[in-house]
Amino acid sequence: MPSVFLVNDEGTAVLKKEAVSLCQYLSKVSSNELLYIIMAYDYCYGPYHRLPLHERRSIALRRTYKNRKNAEEIDKKLSKAIEEYNGLIFDIKRTQRDVYLQKQHVLNNRLIEEDNPTRIKEILSSLSIIENKVSDIDRAIESEEEVIKLTGGKRASLIEILISNRKNYKATHVKVGYDGEENEEK
């Protein structure tokens, strides 16, 4: 999956023209808001892509908003742009990886509070399973990243990849439509 953003000469992130052409809301965000979205939600090429979502959001918030705004407030304001961005970069394996990382975080917190040896053993066993699943997904992602090919051996263009990602995203998510109503996509 190629990146949908570039870092320009001024050191700020900009969307590639192919991504801009597909996005009604994302193309209108400020450079600071775009930087927040990339740092918090890009699980492919964002600078914190290996971290779970809650940590990426926290770091992105501190790095882009010096006046300590609330992440939920920012996410609500940028919800349609974030949804468009998530659609562009969607990868089911990376989404699963994010879910496992969140579960790992929850289990680590439970482990800290637990005193019962039997329960500790169960939590450690669950953590081991999750760590193995994350490793399996990481290996699968690395092998898929080698080359994206179309039939006939040609490489897919960025716009074709982004359109495919967005289609897969819509097929697996309930989304808020541009009219503000919830629509379940097939």
Summary of the structure (lengths in Angstrom):
residues: 186
radius of gyration: 18.3
end to end distance: 23.0
largest distance: 59.3
contacts: 507
relative contact order: 0.12
helix: 62%
strand: 8%
